[in-house]
Structure formats: structure tokens, C-alpha cells
């Protein structure tokens, strides 16, 4: 049965590491292993989040843009999270702004 190494096996592994690297290099080796494990976990969490976001985007229905949304985009209005009525109000405000005219 293969499982976790026992205390005697861990002691043996530690002794071999001491012989290979020496006592002065052990703190540096442990730091480097710790940072590697941290980077691995960070990358793992990031990839899991990307996968969740991708799965969520597949479940959301893709609706075609309305003419109101297209017009708002052409005017430089951000359309994210806004209803067509909100966009119409912003389009109307943009249309009501006085145009700059140069007077002689």
C-alpha cells in the first residue's frame, strides 16, 4: 500500500537533502520552494476562475444589439448594463447639447 511517507522515511529524505545541498542552502531552498508553491496555487485559482467565467458566458444568451444600442455606441455612449430607455435618454441629452459654433 502506497501512502504518505512515515517519520523514518522523512528523516531519511531530509538527511539526503542535507548531504546534497548543505545546511547553509536549506533556507534558500525552502524559500524558493514556498514561492513556487504559492505561484502554482495562484495560477491554479486564476485558471479555475477563467474556466468558471467561460462556462458562465456560454450559459448567458447572446442577444443581438438593438438599433438604440448601435446608435448609442456610435455617439460614444457606454451601453453596458443599460436598458434601451436609459440609452434613449442619454442619446436625447447628447442631441440637446448645443453645438459649438464659431462666431465671426
Secondary structure, DSSP 8 states (H G I E B T S, - for coil): ---S--HHHHHHHHHHHHHHH-HHHHHHHHHHHHHHHHHHHHHHHHHHHHHHHHHHHHHS------HHHHHHHHTT---TT--HHHHHHHHHHHHHS-------
